[in-house]
Amino acid sequence: MVEYEAFELVFAKADRPEEPAEDVLIVHRSDRKGPGGHPVYSDETGIVQAEITDRGEVRMLASGGHQTHAAPLRVRPVGGPGPVPG
């Protein structure tokens, strides 16, 4: 199974969803696993968290109460595979 150090999550621009513009957020692998047993990736603030499978499937995770995240339009690996944190 290939696990990447980081991914770009690509979202529709929140303030203008009718435009083709995109918001891109980079998330880095943490040492945690999500509810599906796959690595959890988070942005530098720790607010945006996502469980990403080796097939590129994304499950957005809430990091606080009453939080919901839009699903990304697509996900792209950044760089090559890295070592599994231990």
HELIX and SHEET records of a PDB file:
SHEET    1   A 6 VAL A  58  LEU A  61  0                                        
SHEET    2   A 6 GLN A  49  ILE A  52 -1                                        
SHEET    3   A 6 PRO A  39  SER A  42 -1                                        
SHEET    4   A 6 GLU A  22  LYS A  33 -1                                        
SHEET    5   A 6 TYR A   4  ALA A  12 -1                                        
SHEET    6   A 6 ARG A  74  PRO A  81 -1                                        
END                                                                             
